[in-house]
Amino acid sequence: MVTQAIRTDSNLARAVQERCGENPFLCYSCRKCSAGCPLSDYMDLTPAQLMRAIQFGQAGRVLNSKTLWLCAYCETCVTRCPHGIDIPVIMDALKGIARERGIKPKLPSVAQFNELALRSMNMTGRVYELGVMAGFNLFTGQILKDAALGAKMFRAGKLKLLPQWVRYEKPTKKAAGAAETKKVAFYPGCSLHASGLEYGISTHAVAHKLGLELEEVKNWTCCGAAAAHAKSRELATILPMRTVATAEADGYEKLTTPCPACFSRLKTAVHTVNKDAKIAQAVAADTGYEYQGRVKVDNIVTTFIDEIGLDAIGKQVVKPLKGLKVVCYYGCLMSRPPEITGAEHAEYPMTMDNIMTKLGATVLDWSYKTDCCGASLMLTQTDVALDLSQKLLDKAKEVGAEAMVVACSFCQANLENRQGQIETRSGKKYNLPVMYFTQMMGLAFGMDPKELGLDKLFVSPVELLRSKELL
């Protein structure tokens, strides 16, 4: 029997390195990436197999793989790799090489979703969620997909009928010396005005209660989310750096965001600018501003801890969350990879746990704090993402959780909005409220539930909270 030889391209690894700066030959196939990858079972090439195929120059096998399009960018592989190889960045580079060679995406729905999101950003400055979802349904021929869920979100004010129109304006003044204000610059991200509405409401309410002034960055535009880095590393850096440039030029020392995905894109952009002179030049040309490194990018959880302090937060508690058993779910991007986020405990963060403890809640230990919920794959590869989200719900119930606490609108939507779908397909009943940590803070502070957006949650926590005499 004659075995047909696999065509090889000895320049593939070099092309990858030239495009993204990552050296595929640093991989010695320890397989930690594949062992930790939440999507490994769904891929045609595991991350370790992909890296080995690149080393062997198996371009056809690599560029036609659906693995490139299934990656959820959870950063587990980067965090656990002994050499810190950024495999998601390599996958983005491979997408670009595939495009140049005329190779069609193995999962066209993912590529089309990214294109629709980018088109929305370019047209309006921010992602128009309703428009992207409708466009995606038209592309896939599933006109009524998630129609019932969409109608429910619309009635709750979590899907806006019209887009927000904004244009980036280059900074007109340059930061020099000390900051001009002690207020914190606030970057809400696209979802806090729509699908994550209750997160925005509760964040502002709690910040006001604590005396923390959050000032929304003027004319902020989308950070590029999951779509821009799939297109190009330069674009993925330029889009978030527009906001960083504006905040720094206006004299802020800290720029905070409640969205872990936005936090990740902002932090990664700053990291890239500091590391890559060529991209830094492109950023300066686009923004009309040369980044000075004076503004620190932060997420709202650590901003509350650093700016207010755990003890001060505890002093605001008038209605302790006594007897309420919760698990804290951080999602993928708040702490990983630590080289970029600066997190002390990337795989087992404790910031939300510490806040919940101060509020008087019973915080349960569990091993799934940073496991992936499926992120944006919920729209493009729904069955896969539902599997990942169900696993989290199962594990939370196993340890005895009565509620999940989150700090991400993507995670909250996947675990709460989709909980009914998960129940239908699994035959299980969860009835597990998934609440933002800011809503928990507000409850403990004795604030009005409507002021915290509790009425906008799809899995109502009212019965649970009443049983604990918290309402």
C-alpha positions, -999 to 999 in steps of 0.1 A, spaced: 0 0 0 13 34 -9 7 62 15 2 97 0 27 122 14 13 152 32 24 184 14 47 205 36 55 242 38 88 247 55 81 285 57 48 281 76 63 285 111 84 315 99 54 331 84 35 327 117 64 342 137 68 372 113 31 379 116 26 377 153 60 374 170 54 339 185 79 312 177 61 278 172 94 259 176 94 268 213 67 242 218 81 208 229 47 191 230 41 188 267 4 190 259 -6 212 288 -24 234 264 -46 205 251 -52 191 286 -65 225 298 -83 236 267 -121 235 273 -128 230 235 -102 203 229 -128 176 226 -146 195 198 -115 203 177 -101 183 148 -66 192 159 -59 198 196 -38 229 203 -7 206 208 -14 188 175 -18 221 158 16 234 171 33 202 160 17 204 125 30 239 122 65 228 130 63 201 104 50 226 78 17 208 73 0 239 59 -30 223 44 -38 204 75 -34 235 97 -51 261 75 -81 239 68 -86 231 105 -117 241 124 -96 245 155 -86 280 143 -123 290 145 -133 271 176 -108 288 199 -127 307 225 -96 328 235 -99 317 272 -61 321 276 -58 288 295 -31 275 271 -10 307 274 -12 306 312 -2 270 315 24 268 287 59 264 302 72 289 275 42 311 276 35 306 239 4 326 229 -14 300 209 -46 321 203 -24 348 187 -9 321 165 -44 310 155 -52 346 145 -20 347 125 -30 314 107 -64 329 99 -46 358 82 -24 334 62 -54 313 52 -72 344 39 -42 354 18 -40 319 3 -77 319 -5 -86 292 20 -122 294 32 -129 292 69 -138 257 81 -165 273 103 -179 301 81 -204 311 107 -177 322 131 -159 342 104 -191 358 93 -201 368 129 -167 385 133 -172 404 100 -207 415 110 -193 428 144 -165 446 127 -189 462 102 -210 474 131 -180 489 148 -169 507 117 -204 521 109 -215 532 144 -184 531 165 -199 506 188 -214 471 184 -251 472 176 -261 440 192 -296 437 177 -282 444 142 -254 419 145 -277 392 157 -303 398 130 -276 399 103 -261 366 116 -295 349 116 -300 360 80 -265 347 70 -272 313 86 -307 310 73 -320 307 109 -342 337 108 -360 329 141 -330 316 160 -332 328 196 -363 349 187 -381 342 220 -349 351 240 -344 382 219 -380 393 225 -376 388 262 -344 408 262 -361 436 242 -389 438 267 -364 441 295 -346 469 278 -315 447 272 -317 450 234 -318 484 219 -339 491 188 -315 517 174 -277 517 174 -256 543 193 -237 565 168 -203 578 179 -170 587 162 -136 586 177 -121 621 182 -83 625 184 -72 640 218 -68 677 216 -45 680 246 -15 660 258 -10 646 293 20 661 310 32 655 345 6 648 372 -29 638 365 -55 666 363 -82 647 381 -85 621 409 -116 606 393 -115 573 376 -121 570 339 -148 545 331 -151 524 300 -185 507 300 -180 486 268 -208 480 243 -229 456 264 -235 477 295 -258 500 275 -278 469 262 -275 432 271 -256 439 303 -278 468 313 -283 457 349 -245 455 354 -242 491 343 -270 502 365 -257 484 396 -221 494 390 -229 531 390 -253 528 419 -228 511 441 -199 534 431 -220 564 440 -228 548 474 -191 543 480 -181 578 469 -162 566 438 -166 589 408 -167 570 375 -165 593 346 -173 577 312 -146 583 287 -159 608 261 -168 594 227 -155 560 236 -156 534 208 -156 496 207 -125 478 218 -128 453 190 -139 425 213 -134 390 198 -137 402 162 -108 426 157 -79 403 167 -93 376 144 -87 402 116 -53 416 124 -31 423 154 -27 459 144 -64 466 143 -69 447 176 -44 472 192 -56 504 175 -92 501 185 -87 498 223 -58 522 223 -81 549 211 -99 548 245 -66 545 264 -52 576 245 -83 596 253 -83 587 290 -45 595 293 -47 627 274 -76 639 297 -53 633 326 -67 602 343 -44 579 363 -68 550 361 -91 536 334 -114 509 347 -140 487 330 -165 462 343 -162 440 312 -134 413 314 -133 411 276 -128 448 273 -103 447 302 -84 420 283 -84 439 250 -73 472 267 -45 455 287 -33 434 257 -32 466 236 -10 484 262 12 453 264 15 452 226 24 489 223 51 485 249 65 455 232 61 461 195 75 494 181 60 489 147 25 486 160 31 514 185 39 536 155 7 526 138 -13 533 169 2 568 173 -6 575 136 -42 565 141 -49 580 175 -29 612 169 -14 606 203 17 589 216 10 568 246 30 578 277 21 549 300 6 572 326 -29 557 328 -34 523 344 -60 499 329 -80 481 356 -111 460 361 -139 473 383 -135 445 409 -100 455 418 -108 492 414 -134 489 442 -108 470 463 -79 494 456 -97 527 456 -122 520 484 -107 491 503 -123 459 516 -127 472 551 -145 504 539 -168 482 518 -175 461 548 -185 492 568 -212 500 543 -230 467 550 -263 472 568 -280 439 556 -253 411 557 -259 384 532 -259 359 560 -267 323 551 -265 329 513 -243 303 498 -226 315 466 -198 306 442 -178 333 425 -173 328 388 -146 350 372 -146 337 337 -116 335 314 -102 369 310 -102 388 343 -70 371 355 -55 354 325 -28 355 313 -10 369 343 18 384 322 -8 408 309 -34 411 336 -9 412 365 -32 389 385 -15 373 415 -36 341 413 -45 336 377 -61 302 380 -77 307 414 -85 344 419 -99 356 452 -109 393 446 -147 387 443 -146 360 470 -130 386 494 -157 411 486 -185 386 491 -170 375 524 -170 412 536 -207 413 526 -214 383 549 -221 357 523 -210 321 526 -185 317 498 -180 282 486 -148 268 472 -150 252 438 -126 244 410 -143 261 381 -138 298 388 -120 304 355 -134 277 333 -148 289 300 -186 294 296 -183 294 258 -182 332 254 -193 345 219 -194 309 206 -229 309 222 -241 327 190 -220 308 164 -215 273 179 -245 272 203 -245 235 212 -208 236 221 -212 267 243 -243 253 259 -223 222 269 -196 244 285 -222 265 304 -241 235 316 -209 221 331 -205 252 352 -241 251 364 -237 214 373 -205 221 392 -220 251 411 -250 230 422 -228 201 432 -210 222 458 -243 235 471 -244 270 456 -277 289 458 -265 316 435 -236 324 412 -218 357 414 -202 371 382 -185 402 369 -190 397 332 -221 404 310 -211 377 285 -208 351 313 -240 362 329 -259 360 297 -247 326 289 -253 312 323 -286 330 331 -303 339 298 -296 305 284 -304 286 315 -339 277 302 -324 263 270 -299 242 290 -327 229 312 -348 219 281 -319 200 265 -307 183 296 -339 176 314 -325 191 346 -339 220 366 -314 245 379 -333 277 389 -299 291 398 -298 330 400 -267 344 383 -261 379 398 -235 406 393 -212 412 423 -223 448 422 -259 437 428 -248 417 458 -229 447 471 -260 469 467 -283 444 485 -259 442 514 -258 481 514 -296 481 518 -302 497 484 -334 494 465 -335 463 443 -348 483 413 -318 506 417 -297 475 412 -316 462 382 -327 430 399 -360 431 380 -341 426 348 -327 392 357 -343 363 339 -338 338 367 -354 357 395 -335 357 429 -365 372 447 -377 340 463 -342 330 474 -335 365 488 -368 365 507 -360 331 522 -328 347 536 -347 378 548 -326 399 524 -357 414 507 
